[in-house]
Amino acid sequence: MVSDAQKRAKVNFIKDHPLQQTYWNRKSAVRSFINVELHGSKPTKLAQAINENRIQYINDLKEFKQDIEQRLKDLQQ
């Protein structure tokens, strides 16, 4: 159970740090897409879509990998 003080602290943090919250939200979305549970007892719509399009999902992950590698190179120059 989350106390009222914790809830207020979270709201205040989000209000005071909107860019950090945006960053965390985007990072979470990417991780959710990459690490989706594909074989759970009750698959999500995303898991169902991935299972229906497994080859596309694999290709997309490979493309992300290349994009990440390129981005790292760009940032390290």
N, CA, C and O atoms as a Tripos MOL2 file, in Angstrom:
@<TRIPOS>MOLECULE
protein
  308   307    77     0     0
PROTEIN
NO_CHARGES

@<TRIPOS>ATOM
      1 N           0.8420   -1.1850    0.0000 N.3       1 MET1
      2 CA          0.0000    0.0000    0.0000 C.3       1 MET1
      3 C           0.8860    1.2480    0.0000 C.2       1 MET1
      4 O           1.8920    1.3190    0.7060 O.2       1 MET1
      5 N           0.4920    2.2010   -0.7900 N.am      2 VAL2
      6 CA          1.2460    3.4450   -0.9180 C.3       2 VAL2
      7 C           0.5650    4.5100   -0.0580 C.2       2 VAL2
      8 O          -0.6440    4.7260   -0.1440 O.2       2 VAL2
      9 N           1.3670    5.1600    0.7620 N.am      3 SER3
     10 CA          0.8110    6.1920    1.6450 C.3       3 SER3
     11 C           0.4550    7.4430    0.8520 C.2       3 SER3
     12 O           0.9330    7.6490   -0.2630 O.2       3 SER3
     13 N          -0.3890    8.2660    1.4480 N.am      4 ASP4
     14 CA         -0.7570    9.5300    0.8100 C.3       4 ASP4
     15 C           0.4680   10.4100    0.6150 C.2       4 ASP4
     16 O           0.5830   11.1040   -0.3950 O.2       4 ASP4
     17 N           1.3790   10.3830    1.5740 N.am      5 ALA5
     18 CA          2.6050   11.1870    1.4650 C.3       5 ALA5
     19 C           3.4380   10.7400    0.2620 C.2       5 ALA5
     20 O           3.9970   11.5740   -0.4500 O.2       5 ALA5
     21 N           3.5210    9.4280    0.0360 N.am      6 GLN6
     22 CA          4.2670    8.9200   -1.1130 C.3       6 GLN6
     23 C           3.6040    9.3340   -2.4200 C.2       6 GLN6
     24 O           4.2810    9.6930   -3.3830 O.2       6 GLN6
     25 N           2.2820    9.2820   -2.4460 N.am      7 LYS7
     26 CA          1.5560    9.6950   -3.6500 C.3       7 LYS7
     27 C           1.7960   11.1710   -3.9460 C.2       7 LYS7
     28 O           2.0300   11.5420   -5.0960 O.2       7 LYS7
     29 N           1.7400   12.0200   -2.9110 N.am      8 ARG8
     30 CA          1.9800   13.4540   -3.0930 C.3       8 ARG8
     31 C           3.4220   13.7020   -3.5420 C.2       8 ARG8
     32 O           3.6780   14.5520   -4.3950 O.2       8 ARG8
     33 N           4.3500   12.9590   -2.9630 N.am      9 ALA9
     34 CA          5.7580   13.1270   -3.3420 C.3       9 ALA9
     35 C           5.9640   12.7830   -4.8060 C.2       9 ALA9
     36 O           6.7130   13.4610   -5.5090 O.2       9 ALA9
     37 N           5.3000   11.7280   -5.2700 N.am     10 LYS10
     38 CA          5.4320   11.3410   -6.6760 C.3      10 LYS10
     39 C           4.8480   12.4190   -7.5880 C.2      10 LYS10
     40 O           5.4670   12.7930   -8.5840 O.2      10 LYS10
     41 N           3.6740   12.9120   -7.2530 N.am     11 VAL11
     42 CA          3.0400   13.9670   -8.0470 C.3      11 VAL11
     43 C           3.9360   15.2030   -8.0870 C.2      11 VAL11
     44 O           4.1220   15.8060   -9.1430 O.2      11 VAL11
     45 N           4.4860   15.5750   -6.9410 N.am     12 ASN12
     46 CA          5.3680   16.7510   -6.8900 C.3      12 ASN12
     47 C           6.6310   16.5320   -7.6960 C.2      12 ASN12
     48 O           7.1000   17.4490   -8.3690 O.2      12 ASN12
     49 N           7.1930   15.3290   -7.6400 N.am     13 PHE13
     50 CA          8.4000   15.0500   -8.4110 C.3      13 PHE13
     51 C           8.1120   15.1830   -9.9010 C.2      13 PHE13
     52 O           8.8760   15.8120  -10.6340 O.2      13 PHE13
     53 N           7.0150   14.5930  -10.3410 N.am     14 ILE14
     54 CA          6.6490   14.6680  -11.7630 C.3      14 ILE14
     55 C           6.4470   16.1270  -12.1780 C.2      14 ILE14
     56 O           6.8760   16.5370  -13.2570 O.2      14 ILE14
     57 N           5.8010   16.8940  -11.3240 N.am     15 LYS15
     58 CA          5.5680   18.3060  -11.6320 C.3      15 LYS15
     59 C           6.8870   19.0780  -11.7040 C.2      15 LYS15
     60 O           7.0570   19.9510  -12.5560 O.2      15 LYS15
     61 N           7.8100   18.7520  -10.8090 N.am     16 ASP16
     62 CA          9.0850   19.4700  -10.7530 C.3      16 ASP16
     63 C          10.1180   18.9790  -11.7660 C.2      16 ASP16
     64 O          11.0680   19.6990  -12.0700 O.2      16 ASP16
     65 N           9.9470   17.7700  -12.2910 N.am     17 HIS17
     66 CA         10.9220   17.1680  -13.2090 C.3      17 HIS17
     67 C          10.2290   16.5590  -14.4380 C.2      17 HIS17
     68 O          10.3380   15.3530  -14.6600 O.2      17 HIS17
     69 N           9.5280   17.3580  -15.2290 N.am     18 PRO18
     70 CA          8.7710   16.7930  -16.3530 C.3      18 PRO18
     71 C           9.6550   16.1440  -17.4170 C.2      18 PRO18
     72 O           9.2460   15.1590  -18.0330 O.2      18 PRO18
     73 N          10.8360   16.6660  -17.6420 N.am     19 LEU19
     74 CA         11.7060   16.0720  -18.6580 C.3      19 LEU19
     75 C          12.2040   14.6940  -18.2150 C.2      19 LEU19
     76 O          12.2980   13.7740  -19.0270 O.2      19 LEU19
     77 N          12.5190   14.5550  -16.9350 N.am     20 GLN20
     78 CA         12.9370   13.2560  -16.4080 C.3      20 GLN20
     79 C          11.8030   12.2500  -16.5430 C.2      20 GLN20
     80 O          12.0350   11.0930  -16.8930 O.2      20 GLN20
     81 N          10.5900   12.6810  -16.2710 N.am     21 GLN21
     82 CA          9.4340   11.7920  -16.3900 C.3      21 GLN21
     83 C           9.2210   11.3730  -17.8430 C.2      21 GLN21
     84 O           8.9290   10.2080  -18.1150 O.2      21 GLN21
     85 N           9.3640   12.3050  -18.7710 N.am     22 THR22
     86 CA          9.2450   11.9850  -20.1900 C.3      22 THR22
     87 C          10.2900   10.9510  -20.5890 C.2      22 THR22
     88 O           9.9920    9.9860  -21.2930 O.2      22 THR22
     89 N          11.5150   11.1690  -20.1290 N.am     23 TYR23
     90 CA         12.6140   10.2330  -20.4250 C.3      23 TYR23
     91 C          12.2760    8.8330  -19.9100 C.2      23 TYR23
     92 O          12.4020    7.8490  -20.6390 O.2      23 TYR23
     93 N          11.8480    8.7520  -18.6490 N.am     24 TRP24
     94 CA         11.5280    7.4430  -18.0610 C.3      24 TRP24
     95 C          10.3660    6.7710  -18.7860 C.2      24 TRP24
     96 O          10.3770    5.5580  -18.9930 O.2      24 TRP24
     97 N           9.3700    7.5560  -19.1690 N.am     25 ASN25
     98 CA          8.2180    6.9840  -19.8760 C.3      25 ASN25
     99 C           8.6430    6.3650  -21.2110 C.2      25 ASN25
    100 O           8.2300    5.2560  -21.5510 O.2      25 ASN25
    101 N           9.4700    7.0950  -21.9560 N.am     26 ARG26
    102 CA          9.9260    6.5830  -23.2680 C.3      26 ARG26
    103 C          10.8010    5.3490  -23.1010 C.2      26 ARG26
    104 O          10.6720    4.3810  -23.8500 O.2      26 ARG26
    105 N          11.6900    5.3870  -22.1170 N.am     27 LYS27
    106 CA         12.5690    4.2520  -21.8440 C.3      27 LYS27
    107 C          11.7370    3.0200  -21.4650 C.2      27 LYS27
    108 O          12.0200    1.9100  -21.9140 O.2      27 LYS27
    109 N          10.7360    3.2220  -20.6580 N.am     28 SER28
    110 CA          9.8550    2.1320  -20.2410 C.3      28 SER28
    111 C           9.1040    1.5400  -21.4330 C.2      28 SER28
    112 O           8.9450    0.3240  -21.5300 O.2      28 SER28
    113 N           8.6470    2.4000  -22.3330 N.am     29 ALA29
    114 CA          7.9190    1.9230  -23.5120 C.3      29 ALA29
    115 C           8.8030    1.0430  -24.3910 C.2      29 ALA29
    116 O           8.3670    0.0040  -24.8860 O.2      29 ALA29
    117 N          10.0450    1.4710  -24.5770 N.am     30 VAL30
    118 CA         10.9780    0.6860  -25.3910 C.3      30 VAL30
    119 C          11.2370   -0.6730  -24.7400 C.2      30 VAL30
    120 O          11.1880   -1.7110  -25.3990 O.2      30 VAL30
    121 N          11.5100   -0.6460  -23.4460 N.am     31 ARG31
    122 CA         11.7700   -1.9080  -22.7370 C.3      31 ARG31
    123 C          10.5560   -2.8260  -22.7790 C.2      31 ARG31
    124 O          10.7030   -4.0390  -22.9300 O.2      31 ARG31
    125 N           9.3730   -2.2690  -22.6490 N.am     32 SER32
    126 CA          8.1550   -3.0810  -22.7040 C.3      32 SER32
    127 C           8.0170   -3.7650  -24.0620 C.2      32 SER32
    128 O           7.6070   -4.9230  -24.1410 O.2      32 SER32
    129 N           8.3570   -3.0490  -25.1210 N.am     33 PHE33
    130 CA          8.2730   -3.6270  -26.4570 C.3      33 PHE33
    131 C           9.3060   -4.7320  -26.6380 C.2      33 PHE33
    132 O           9.0140   -5.7770  -27.2190 O.2      33 PHE33
    133 N          10.5110   -4.4950  -26.1380 N.am     34 ILE34
    134 CA         11.5900   -5.4700  -26.3090 C.3      34 ILE34
    135 C          11.3750   -6.7060  -25.4410 C.2      34 ILE34
    136 O          11.6070   -7.8280  -25.8920 O.2      34 ILE34
    137 N          10.9370   -6.5100  -24.2050 N.am     35 ASN35
    138 CA         10.8710   -7.6010  -23.2290 C.3      35 ASN35
    139 C           9.4680   -8.1640  -23.0140 C.2      35 ASN35
    140 O           9.2070   -8.7830  -21.9820 O.2      35 ASN35
    141 N           8.5820   -7.9650  -23.9500 N.am     36 VAL36
    142 CA          7.2080   -8.4410  -23.7780 C.3      36 VAL36
    143 C           7.1900   -9.9560  -23.5710 C.2      36 VAL36
    144 O           7.9060  -10.6970  -24.2450 O.2      36 VAL36
    145 N           6.3570  -10.4030  -22.6250 N.am     37 GLU37
    146 CA          6.2030  -11.8360  -22.3400 C.3      37 GLU37
    147 C           5.3230  -12.4430  -23.4340 C.2      37 GLU37
    148 O           4.1520  -12.0870  -23.5670 O.2      37 GLU37
    149 N           5.8940  -13.3580  -24.2130 N.am     38 LEU38
    150 CA          5.1850  -13.9040  -25.3710 C.3      38 LEU38
    151 C           4.3990  -15.1700  -25.0670 C.2      38 LEU38
    152 O           3.5160  -15.5400  -25.8410 O.2      38 LEU38
    153 N           4.6930  -15.8370  -23.9680 N.am     39 HIS39
    154 CA          4.0770  -17.1460  -23.7150 C.3      39 HIS39
    155 C           3.3820  -17.2180  -22.3690 C.2      39 HIS39
    156 O           3.3280  -18.2880  -21.7640 O.2      39 HIS39
    157 N           2.8500  -16.1070  -21.8870 N.am     40 GLY40
    158 CA          2.1470  -16.0990  -20.6130 C.3      40 GLY40
    159 C           0.8110  -16.8120  -20.7100 C.2      40 GLY40
    160 O           0.3560  -17.1510  -21.8020 O.2      40 GLY40
    161 N           0.1890  -17.0360  -19.5700 N.am     41 SER41
    162 CA         -1.1000  -17.7330  -19.5520 C.3      41 SER41
    163 C          -2.1940  -16.8990  -20.2120 C.2      41 SER41
    164 O          -3.1350  -17.4460  -20.7880 O.2      41 SER41
    165 N          -2.0720  -15.5830  -20.1300 N.am     42 LYS42
    166 CA         -3.0300  -14.6860  -20.7870 C.3      42 LYS42
    167 C          -2.2380  -13.6360  -21.5550 C.2      42 LYS42
    168 O          -1.9340  -12.5740  -21.0110 O.2      42 LYS42
    169 N          -1.9000  -13.9180  -22.8150 N.am     43 PRO43
    170 CA         -1.0570  -12.9840  -23.5770 C.3      43 PRO43
    171 C          -1.7490  -11.6400  -23.8110 C.2      43 PRO43
    172 O          -2.9600  -11.5680  -24.0200 O.2      43 PRO43
    173 N          -0.9450  -10.5860  -23.7670 N.am     44 THR44
    174 CA         -1.4490   -9.2440  -24.0470 C.3      44 THR44
    175 C          -1.7010   -9.0960  -25.5480 C.2      44 THR44
    176 O          -1.3110   -9.9540  -26.3410 O.2      44 THR44
    177 N          -2.3510   -8.0090  -25.9220 N.am     45 LYS45
    178 CA         -2.5700   -7.7410  -27.3500 C.3      45 LYS45
    179 C          -1.2440   -7.6050  -28.0710 C.2      45 LYS45
    180 O          -1.1010   -8.0620  -29.2050 O.2      45 LYS45
    181 N          -0.2680   -6.9760  -27.4170 N.am     46 LEU46
    182 CA          1.0460   -6.8350  -28.0380 C.3      46 LEU46
    183 C           1.6790   -8.2070  -28.2500 C.2      46 LEU46
    184 O           2.2190   -8.4810  -29.3220 O.2      46 LEU46
    185 N           1.6160   -9.0650  -27.2460 N.am     47 ALA47
    186 CA          2.1810  -10.4150  -27.3860 C.3      47 ALA47
    187 C           1.4790  -11.1710  -28.5130 C.2      47 ALA47
    188 O           2.1320  -11.8760  -29.2830 O.2      47 ALA47
    189 N           0.1850  -11.0340  -28.6140 N.am     48 GLN48
    190 CA         -0.5610  -11.6910  -29.6920 C.3      48 GLN48
    191 C          -0.1130  -11.1510  -31.0490 C.2      48 GLN48
    192 O           0.0840  -11.9170  -31.9920 O.2      48 GLN48
    193 N           0.0460   -9.8330  -31.1450 N.am     49 ALA49
    194 CA          0.4760   -9.2240  -32.4110 C.3      49 ALA49
    195 C           1.8780   -9.6920  -32.7870 C.2      49 ALA49
    196 O           2.1490   -9.9800  -33.9520 O.2      49 ALA49
    197 N           2.7690   -9.7670  -31.7950 N.am     50 ILE50
    198 CA          4.1320  -10.2250  -32.0580 C.3      50 ILE50
    199 C           4.1220  -11.6790  -32.5050 C.2      50 ILE50
    200 O           4.8100  -12.0410  -33.4600 O.2      50 ILE50
    201 N           3.3540  -12.5050  -31.8260 N.am     51 ASN51
    202 CA          3.2920  -13.9240  -32.1950 C.3      51 ASN51
    203 C           2.7180  -14.1250  -33.6000 C.2      51 ASN51
    204 O           3.0780  -15.0770  -34.2930 O.2      51 ASN51
    205 N           1.8380  -13.2380  -34.0070 N.am     52 GLU52
    206 CA          1.2700  -13.3140  -35.3520 C.3      52 GLU52
    207 C           2.2540  -12.8030  -36.4140 C.2      52 GLU52
    208 O           2.1470  -13.1460  -37.5910 O.2      52 GLU52
    209 N           3.2010  -11.9870  -35.9810 N.am     53 ASN53
    210 CA          4.1470  -11.3470  -36.9070 C.3      53 ASN53
    211 C           5.5840  -11.5230  -36.4090 C.2      53 ASN53
    212 O           6.3540  -10.5630  -36.3700 O.2      53 ASN53
    213 N           5.9340  -12.7290  -36.0370 N.am     54 ARG54
    214 CA          7.2230  -12.9930  -35.3980 C.3      54 ARG54
    215 C           8.4080  -12.5630  -36.2660 C.2      54 ARG54
    216 O           9.3650  -11.9870  -35.7480 O.2      54 ARG54
    217 N           8.3650  -12.8260  -37.5580 N.am     55 ILE55
    218 CA          9.4750  -12.4530  -38.4410 C.3      55 ILE55
    219 C           9.6450  -10.9410  -38.4680 C.2      55 ILE55
    220 O          10.7700  -10.4450  -38.4130 O.2      55 ILE55
    221 N           8.5500  -10.2080  -38.5500 N.am     56 GLN56
    222 CA          8.6180   -8.7390  -38.5360 C.3      56 GLN56
    223 C           9.1950   -8.2450  -37.2210 C.2      56 GLN56
    224 O          10.0090   -7.3220  -37.2060 O.2      56 GLN56
    225 N           8.7740   -8.8590  -36.1050 N.am     57 TYR57
    226 CA          9.2770   -8.4700  -34.7870 C.3      57 TYR57
    227 C          10.7910   -8.6840  -34.7010 C.2      57 TYR57
    228 O          11.5140   -7.8240  -34.1970 O.2      57 TYR57
    229 N          11.2580   -9.8120  -35.1860 N.am     58 ILE58
    230 CA         12.6950  -10.1070  -35.1880 C.3      58 ILE58
    231 C          13.4290   -9.0740  -36.0340 C.2      58 ILE58
    232 O          14.4660   -8.5560  -35.6210 O.2      58 ILE58
    233 N          12.9020   -8.7750  -37.2040 N.am     59 ASN59
    234 CA         13.5260   -7.7710  -38.0760 C.3      59 ASN59
    235 C          13.5410   -6.3910  -37.4220 C.2      59 ASN59
    236 O          14.5190   -5.6530  -37.5380 O.2      59 ASN59
    237 N          12.4580   -6.0510  -36.7390 N.am     60 ASP60
    238 CA         12.4070   -4.7600  -36.0520 C.3      60 ASP60
    239 C          13.4490   -4.7030  -34.9390 C.2      60 ASP60
    240 O          14.1140   -3.6790  -34.7780 O.2      60 ASP60
    241 N          13.6060   -5.7710  -34.1740 N.am     61 LEU61
    242 CA         14.6160   -5.7950  -33.1180 C.3      61 LEU61
    243 C          16.0230   -5.6510  -33.7000 C.2      61 LEU61
    244 O          16.8640   -4.9570  -33.1290 O.2      61 LEU61
    245 N          16.2780   -6.3000  -34.8250 N.am     62 LYS62
    246 CA         17.5830   -6.1630  -35.4850 C.3      62 LYS62
    247 C          17.8040   -4.7230  -35.9400 C.2      62 LYS62
    248 O          18.9040   -4.1860  -35.8110 O.2      62 LYS62
    249 N          16.7620   -4.1050  -36.4680 N.am     63 GLU63
    250 CA         16.8620   -2.7120  -36.9010 C.3      63 GLU63
    251 C          17.1390   -1.8000  -35.7040 C.2      63 GLU63
    252 O          17.9610   -0.8880  -35.7930 O.2      63 GLU63
    253 N          16.4520   -2.0480  -34.5880 N.am     64 PHE64
    254 CA         16.7100   -1.2750  -33.3770 C.3      64 PHE64
    255 C          18.1590   -1.4240  -32.9380 C.2      64 PHE64
    256 O          18.7960   -0.4520  -32.5330 O.2      64 PHE64
    257 N          18.6700   -2.6330  -33.0210 N.am     65 LYS65
    258 CA         20.0540   -2.8950  -32.6300 C.3      65 LYS65
    259 C          21.0100   -2.0530  -33.4840 C.2      65 LYS65
    260 O          21.9380   -1.4320  -32.9640 O.2      65 LYS65
    261 N          20.7740   -2.0410  -34.7850 N.am     66 GLN66
    262 CA         21.6140   -1.2390  -35.6760 C.3      66 GLN66
    263 C          21.4790    0.2460  -35.3570 C.2      66 GLN66
    264 O          22.4710    0.9750  -35.3470 O.2      66 GLN66
    265 N          20.2580    0.6920  -35.0990 N.am     67 ASP67
    266 CA         20.0290    2.0960  -34.7590 C.3      67 ASP67
    267 C          20.7560    2.4720  -33.4690 C.2      67 ASP67
    268 O          21.3400    3.5520  -33.3720 O.2      67 ASP67
    269 N          20.7200    1.5870  -32.4890 N.am     68 ILE68
    270 CA         21.3980    1.8440  -31.2180 C.3      68 ILE68
    271 C          22.9010    1.8980  -31.4170 C.2      68 ILE68
    272 O          23.5680    2.7860  -30.8850 O.2      68 ILE68
    273 N          23.4350    0.9620  -32.1750 N.am     69 GLU69
    274 CA         24.8760    0.9590  -32.4420 C.3      69 GLU69
    275 C          25.3030    2.2360  -33.1550 C.2      69 GLU69
    276 O          26.3440    2.8070  -32.8270 O.2      69 GLU69
    277 N          24.5190    2.6900  -34.1210 N.am     70 GLN70
    278 CA         24.8380    3.9280  -34.8310 C.3      70 GLN70
    279 C          24.7400    5.1310  -33.9040 C.2      70 GLN70
    280 O          25.5850    6.0250  -33.9470 O.2      70 GLN70
    281 N          23.7290    5.1520  -33.0850 N.am     71 ARG71
    282 CA         23.5520    6.2620  -32.1540 C.3      71 ARG71
    283 C          24.7120    6.3410  -31.1710 C.2      71 ARG71
    284 O          25.1990    7.4320  -30.8750 O.2      71 ARG71
    285 N          25.1560    5.2050  -30.6670 N.am     72 LEU72
    286 CA         26.3170    5.1790  -29.7710 C.3      72 LEU72
    287 C          27.5590    5.7250  -30.4600 C.2      72 LEU72
    288 O          28.3160    6.4930  -29.8650 O.2      72 LEU72
    289 N          27.7710    5.3300  -31.7140 N.am     73 LYS73
    290 CA         28.9170    5.8510  -32.4690 C.3      73 LYS73
    291 C          28.8100    7.3700  -32.6050 C.2      73 LYS73
    292 O          29.7890    8.0870  -32.3930 O.2      73 LYS73
    293 N          27.6350    7.8510  -32.9550 N.am     74 ASP74
    294 CA         27.4380    9.2890  -33.1380 C.3      74 ASP74
    295 C          27.6960   10.0600  -31.8470 C.2      74 ASP74
    296 O          28.3070   11.1280  -31.8710 O.2      74 ASP74
    297 N          27.2430    9.5310  -30.7420 N.am     75 LEU75
    298 CA         27.3930   10.2180  -29.4620 C.3      75 LEU75
    299 C          28.8180   10.1810  -28.9320 C.2      75 LEU75
    300 O          29.2180   11.0530  -28.1600 O.2      75 LEU75
    301 N          29.5810    9.1810  -29.3400 N.am     76 GLN76
    302 CA         30.9330    9.0320  -28.8210 C.3      76 GLN76
    303 C          31.9710    9.8060  -29.6580 C.2      76 GLN76
    304 O          33.1540    9.8080  -29.3200 O.2      76 GLN76
    305 N          31.5480   10.4390  -30.7100 N.am     77 GLN77
    306 CA         32.4770   11.2220  -31.5550 C.3      77 GLN77
    307 C          32.6320   12.6170  -31.0160 C.2      77 GLN77
    308 O          33.3680   13.4220  -31.5870 O.2      77 GLN77
@<TRIPOS>BOND
     1     1     2 1
     2     2     3 1
     3     3     4 2
     4     3     5 am
     5     5     6 1
     6     6     7 1
     7     7     8 2
     8     7     9 am
     9     9    10 1
    10    10    11 1
    11    11    12 2
    12    11    13 am
    13    13    14 1
    14    14    15 1
    15    15    16 2
    16    15    17 am
    17    17    18 1
    18    18    19 1
    19    19    20 2
    20    19    21 am
    21    21    22 1
    22    22    23 1
    23    23    24 2
    24    23    25 am
    25    25    26 1
    26    26    27 1
    27    27    28 2
    28    27    29 am
    29    29    30 1
    30    30    31 1
    31    31    32 2
    32    31    33 am
    33    33    34 1
    34    34    35 1
    35    35    36 2
    36    35    37 am
    37    37    38 1
    38    38    39 1
    39    39    40 2
    40    39    41 am
    41    41    42 1
    42    42    43 1
    43    43    44 2
    44    43    45 am
    45    45    46 1
    46    46    47 1
    47    47    48 2
    48    47    49 am
    49    49    50 1
    50    50    51 1
    51    51    52 2
    52    51    53 am
    53    53    54 1
    54    54    55 1
    55    55    56 2
    56    55    57 am
    57    57    58 1
    58    58    59 1
    59    59    60 2
    60    59    61 am
    61    61    62 1
    62    62    63 1
    63    63    64 2
    64    63    65 am
    65    65    66 1
    66    66    67 1
    67    67    68 2
    68    67    69 am
    69    69    70 1
    70    70    71 1
    71    71    72 2
    72    71    73 am
    73    73    74 1
    74    74    75 1
    75    75    76 2
    76    75    77 am
    77    77    78 1
    78    78    79 1
    79    79    80 2
    80    79    81 am
    81    81    82 1
    82    82    83 1
    83    83    84 2
    84    83    85 am
    85    85    86 1
    86    86    87 1
    87    87    88 2
    88    87    89 am
    89    89    90 1
    90    90    91 1
    91    91    92 2
    92    91    93 am
    93    93    94 1
    94    94    95 1
    95    95    96 2
    96    95    97 am
    97    97    98 1
    98    98    99 1
    99    99   100 2
   100    99   101 am
   101   101   102 1
   102   102   103 1
   103   103   104 2
   104   103   105 am
   105   105   106 1
   106   106   107 1
   107   107   108 2
   108   107   109 am
   109   109   110 1
   110   110   111 1
   111   111   112 2
   112   111   113 am
   113   113   114 1
   114   114   115 1
   115   115   116 2
   116   115   117 am
   117   117   118 1
   118   118   119 1
   119   119   120 2
   120   119   121 am
   121   121   122 1
   122   122   123 1
   123   123   124 2
   124   123   125 am
   125   125   126 1
   126   126   127 1
   127   127   128 2
   128   127   129 am
   129   129   130 1
   130   130   131 1
   131   131   132 2
   132   131   133 am
   133   133   134 1
   134   134   135 1
   135   135   136 2
   136   135   137 am
   137   137   138 1
   138   138   139 1
   139   139   140 2
   140   139   141 am
   141   141   142 1
   142   142   143 1
   143   143   144 2
   144   143   145 am
   145   145   146 1
   146   146   147 1
   147   147   148 2
   148   147   149 am
   149   149   150 1
   150   150   151 1
   151   151   152 2
   152   151   153 am
   153   153   154 1
   154   154   155 1
   155   155   156 2
   156   155   157 am
   157   157   158 1
   158   158   159 1
   159   159   160 2
   160   159   161 am
   161   161   162 1
   162   162   163 1
   163   163   164 2
   164   163   165 am
   165   165   166 1
   166   166   167 1
   167   167   168 2
   168   167   169 am
   169   169   170 1
   170   170   171 1
   171   171   172 2
   172   171   173 am
   173   173   174 1
   174   174   175 1
   175   175   176 2
   176   175   177 am
   177   177   178 1
   178   178   179 1
   179   179   180 2
   180   179   181 am
   181   181   182 1
   182   182   183 1
   183   183   184 2
   184   183   185 am
   185   185   186 1
   186   186   187 1
   187   187   188 2
   188   187   189 am
   189   189   190 1
   190   190   191 1
   191   191   192 2
   192   191   193 am
   193   193   194 1
   194   194   195 1
   195   195   196 2
   196   195   197 am
   197   197   198 1
   198   198   199 1
   199   199   200 2
   200   199   201 am
   201   201   202 1
   202   202   203 1
   203   203   204 2
   204   203   205 am
   205   205   206 1
   206   206   207 1
   207   207   208 2
   208   207   209 am
   209   209   210 1
   210   210   211 1
   211   211   212 2
   212   211   213 am
   213   213   214 1
   214   214   215 1
   215   215   216 2
   216   215   217 am
   217   217   218 1
   218   218   219 1
   219   219   220 2
   220   219   221 am
   221   221   222 1
   222   222   223 1
   223   223   224 2
   224   223   225 am
   225   225   226 1
   226   226   227 1
   227   227   228 2
   228   227   229 am
   229   229   230 1
   230   230   231 1
   231   231   232 2
   232   231   233 am
   233   233   234 1
   234   234   235 1
   235   235   236 2
   236   235   237 am
   237   237   238 1
   238   238   239 1
   239   239   240 2
   240   239   241 am
   241   241   242 1
   242   242   243 1
   243   243   244 2
   244   243   245 am
   245   245   246 1
   246   246   247 1
   247   247   248 2
   248   247   249 am
   249   249   250 1
   250   250   251 1
   251   251   252 2
   252   251   253 am
   253   253   254 1
   254   254   255 1
   255   255   256 2
   256   255   257 am
   257   257   258 1
   258   258   259 1
   259   259   260 2
   260   259   261 am
   261   261   262 1
   262   262   263 1
   263   263   264 2
   264   263   265 am
   265   265   266 1
   266   266   267 1
   267   267   268 2
   268   267   269 am
   269   269   270 1
   270   270   271 1
   271   271   272 2
   272   271   273 am
   273   273   274 1
   274   274   275 1
   275   275   276 2
   276   275   277 am
   277   277   278 1
   278   278   279 1
   279   279   280 2
   280   279   281 am
   281   281   282 1
   282   282   283 1
   283   283   284 2
   284   283   285 am
   285   285   286 1
   286   286   287 1
   287   287   288 2
   288   287   289 am
   289   289   290 1
   290   290   291 1
   291   291   292 2
   292   291   293 am
   293   293   294 1
   294   294   295 1
   295   295   296 2
   296   295   297 am
   297   297   298 1
   298   298   299 1
   299   299   300 2
   300   299   301 am
   301   301   302 1
   302   302   303 1
   303   303   304 2
   304   303   305 am
   305   305   306 1
   306   306   307 1
   307   307   308 2
@<TRIPOS>SUBSTRUCTURE
     1 MET1         2 RESIDUE 1 A MET
     2 VAL2         6 RESIDUE 1 A VAL
     3 SER3        10 RESIDUE 1 A SER
     4 ASP4        14 RESIDUE 1 A ASP
     5 ALA5        18 RESIDUE 1 A ALA
     6 GLN6        22 RESIDUE 1 A GLN
     7 LYS7        26 RESIDUE 1 A LYS
     8 ARG8        30 RESIDUE 1 A ARG
     9 ALA9        34 RESIDUE 1 A ALA
    10 LYS10       38 RESIDUE 1 A LYS
    11 VAL11       42 RESIDUE 1 A VAL
    12 ASN12       46 RESIDUE 1 A ASN
    13 PHE13       50 RESIDUE 1 A PHE
    14 ILE14       54 RESIDUE 1 A ILE
    15 LYS15       58 RESIDUE 1 A LYS
    16 ASP16       62 RESIDUE 1 A ASP
    17 HIS17       66 RESIDUE 1 A HIS
    18 PRO18       70 RESIDUE 1 A PRO
    19 LEU19       74 RESIDUE 1 A LEU
    20 GLN20       78 RESIDUE 1 A GLN
    21 GLN21       82 RESIDUE 1 A GLN
    22 THR22       86 RESIDUE 1 A THR
    23 TYR23       90 RESIDUE 1 A TYR
    24 TRP24       94 RESIDUE 1 A TRP
    25 ASN25       98 RESIDUE 1 A ASN
    26 ARG26      102 RESIDUE 1 A ARG
    27 LYS27      106 RESIDUE 1 A LYS
    28 SER28      110 RESIDUE 1 A SER
    29 ALA29      114 RESIDUE 1 A ALA
    30 VAL30      118 RESIDUE 1 A VAL
    31 ARG31      122 RESIDUE 1 A ARG
    32 SER32      126 RESIDUE 1 A SER
    33 PHE33      130 RESIDUE 1 A PHE
    34 ILE34      134 RESIDUE 1 A ILE
    35 ASN35      138 RESIDUE 1 A ASN
    36 VAL36      142 RESIDUE 1 A VAL
    37 GLU37      146 RESIDUE 1 A GLU
    38 LEU38      150 RESIDUE 1 A LEU
    39 HIS39      154 RESIDUE 1 A HIS
    40 GLY40      158 RESIDUE 1 A GLY
    41 SER41      162 RESIDUE 1 A SER
    42 LYS42      166 RESIDUE 1 A LYS
    43 PRO43      170 RESIDUE 1 A PRO
    44 THR44      174 RESIDUE 1 A THR
    45 LYS45      178 RESIDUE 1 A LYS
    46 LEU46      182 RESIDUE 1 A LEU
    47 ALA47      186 RESIDUE 1 A ALA
    48 GLN48      190 RESIDUE 1 A GLN
    49 ALA49      194 RESIDUE 1 A ALA
    50 ILE50      198 RESIDUE 1 A ILE
    51 ASN51      202 RESIDUE 1 A ASN
    52 GLU52      206 RESIDUE 1 A GLU
    53 ASN53      210 RESIDUE 1 A ASN
    54 ARG54      214 RESIDUE 1 A ARG
    55 ILE55      218 RESIDUE 1 A ILE
    56 GLN56      222 RESIDUE 1 A GLN
    57 TYR57      226 RESIDUE 1 A TYR
    58 ILE58      230 RESIDUE 1 A ILE
    59 ASN59      234 RESIDUE 1 A ASN
    60 ASP60      238 RESIDUE 1 A ASP
    61 LEU61      242 RESIDUE 1 A LEU
    62 LYS62      246 RESIDUE 1 A LYS
    63 GLU63      250 RESIDUE 1 A GLU
    64 PHE64      254 RESIDUE 1 A PHE
    65 LYS65      258 RESIDUE 1 A LYS
    66 GLN66      262 RESIDUE 1 A GLN
    67 ASP67      266 RESIDUE 1 A ASP
    68 ILE68      270 RESIDUE 1 A ILE
    69 GLU69      274 RESIDUE 1 A GLU
    70 GLN70      278 RESIDUE 1 A GLN
    71 ARG71      282 RESIDUE 1 A ARG
    72 LEU72      286 RESIDUE 1 A LEU
    73 LYS73      290 RESIDUE 1 A LYS
    74 ASP74      294 RESIDUE 1 A ASP
    75 LEU75      298 RESIDUE 1 A LEU
    76 GLN76      302 RESIDUE 1 A GLN
    77 GLN77      306 RESIDUE 1 A GLN
